[in-house]
Amino acid sequence: MDVRRADDRYPGGDPAAGIKSWHAFSFGPHYDPDNLRFGAMIACNEERLEPGAGFDEHPHSHTEIVTWVTEGVLTHRDSTGHETTVHPGDVQRLSAAAGVRHVERNEGDTPLTFIQTWLAPLTAGGPPSYETIRGIADATPYAIPQAATLLHIRRLHPGERTALPTAPFVYVHVVRGEVGVGPERLGPGDAARITGATSVELTAVTAAELLLWETQA
């Protein structure tokens, strides 16, 4: 198990434009050859946008992009004609495939925070696609077959236990609260990268919300 603390993440974004970012992997001008990916994961970014701030139209290709909003409302538009809002509890997926352009903005009057994960697809190319799942339940894993990956959402009460998936690569990201994994205690923004997970349990120290990524390669 490799624990990465919130303070270890690389700060980015454009604070003067109301954008603050924290990157768990090499990203943009921050290059760390020892931290390029974990399984299919190639980015896990926490983004905070002030009211009116956002990312203007920009391109993506050959990437599965999954977004989890923790506060506020994300407005999304892309070049395939999709325009939608994403709220806390929703899962949004954009398969960039051979190429797509999109816009992400905070058009509300309160701050917006979201966690965005990028996954490397098994095969490149193909048509882009988009999906939003409203109010995903804890017991319903969200599958991204293009990257042989499952996302599990866990919302735990104090003292509650949950088993981690048995998989070659499991990535635990703490959205809020505190949890214990083996001898380690993880707080908001902390992550654990677990290789070859079998019979691993996690215990909530406080009320907690977690993103658990299960990837095969």
N, C-alpha and C positions, 0 to 999 in steps of 0.2 A: 504494500500500500504506500503510495506516494502522496503525502498531504501538501497541498499548496494553499497558503493563507491569502486572505483578501488583500493584505498589504503587499503581497508579492506580485500582484497583477500590475501590468504596465499601464500607466495612465496615458490617455490620449484624448481625442476629440478636439474641440475648439471652444474652450470656456468663454472666450469673448463673444462667441455667437450663441451661447446658451447650451453648448453640447459638452458633456463630460462622459468619457469612456474609460472602461477598465478592461484590459485584455488578458486572458488566461494563457494564450499561446502567442507565438511570433505573429506580428500583425503590422502592416504598413511599415513605418520607419524603424520599428522595433524588430530586430532579427536575432533570434537565438537558435542556432543550429541544433541544440539539444532539446528544443521545445517546439517542434513543428507540428506534431499531431499526437493523438492518442486514439488508437483504433481508427475509426472513420472520422473522428472529430479533428477539425483543423482550425476552429475558432470557437471561443465561448466569450462573448463580449457583454458586459453590462453597460447599458446606455442610459444616460439621464438627459432629457431634453426639457428645457424651460418652455413656458408657454410661447408659442409662435416660432420656436426653433425646429430644425429638422435637417434631414439629408435630402438635398435636391436630387433631381434625376441623375442616376448613375447606373453603370452596367454591371451585370454578373453573368457568368457562364460556368457550366460544369460544377455546380455547387447546389446542395440541398440546404436551404436556409429555413430554420425553425425558430419562431419567436414566441416568447412567453412574457406577457405584460404583468408587472407586479403592482403598478399604480398608474392612474391616469388612463388616457385613451390614445391609441396609436391610429393615425390615419395613413392608409396605404393606397398607392396607385401604381399600376405597372403598365408596360407597353402592350400587354395582351388585352387590355381593356378592363381589368379588375379594379374596382375602387371600393374600399371597405374600411370599417373601423374595427380595431381589435381591443377587447376589454380584458381586465384581469379574469383569469379562469379560462380564457380562450387559447387555443393553440393555432398558430398560423404557420403554414408551410408554403414556401415558394421553391419550386424546382426550376432552377435557372436553365438547365439543360444546354442547348446550343447557344443560348443567349437571350437575355431579357434586360429591360431597363425599368427601374422603379424609383418611387419617391416615398420617403417615410417622414412624417411630420407630427408635431404636437400642435393640433389646432384647437386645443382646449384652453382653459384659463387656470389650470393647475399643472404642476410638474408631471412629467411622464417618465417612468422607468421601465425598461424591458431588458430581458436577457435573450440574446440571440446566439444561436449555435449554428455553425457551418459544418456540413458533412461532405466528405468526398464521395461521389457516386461510384458504383461498381463499374459502370460504363459511361463514357462521355457521349455527348450529343443528344439528339432527340428533341421533341417539341417541349417548350416550357409548360408548366402547369401550376395551379394555385389551389389552396384549400384552407378553409378556416373551420375549426371545430369549436362550437360554442359550449362553454361550461363543461369541459371534459371532466369525467369522474375519476376518482382515485383508482378504482378497480379496472379501468379501461386503458391498457397500454396503447400508445399511438405508434403505429408502424410506419417507418420510412423504408419500404422495400428497396428503393433505388440505392440505398446505402447499407442495406442489411442491418438496420438499427431500429431499436424500440426505445420510446420515451415513456417512463413511468412517472406519474405525479404522485407525491405522497404528502398528505397533510395530517400531522400526527398530534395527539394530545400528550401532555407530560407523562412520561413513564411508558408510553406505548412503544411496542417493538415492531419492526418490519424486517423481513428477509430481503437481502439484496439479490438481484437476479444472478443466476449461475450462467456466466458468459466469459468469453476470453477477455473482454474489456468492459469494466463498469466504471462510470464516471458519476460521482455524487457531487451535486452543487447545492449548497444550503442557501435558499432564498431568504428565509427568516427563521429566527429561533436558534436553539442550540441542540446538537445531537452528539451521541457518542458512537464511535465505530472502533471496536477493539479498545486499545489504550488511548485513543485519540478523541479529543473533544473538538467539534467543529462549530463555528459560529457563522453569522451572516457573511456571505461572499467567499467563505472557505470552500475548498473542494478536495475530494479524495479520488485518486486514480488507482483502481484496483485491477490487477491482472490475474486472470485465472480464478475468479471469485467462485467459491463453493462454500455453502453453509455459513455465510457471513450475515450477521444481524446488526441492525442499527437501532439505537434506543433514543427516543426523544427526551432530552433533559428539560426542555420547556416546550410549549406549543411550537411546532415547526412546520415549514413548508420546504419540500425538496424536489429537485429534478434529478431523476436517476436515468442515466443513459446506458443502454446495453448494446454493445456493438460486437460484431463477429470478426471483423478484420480492420 
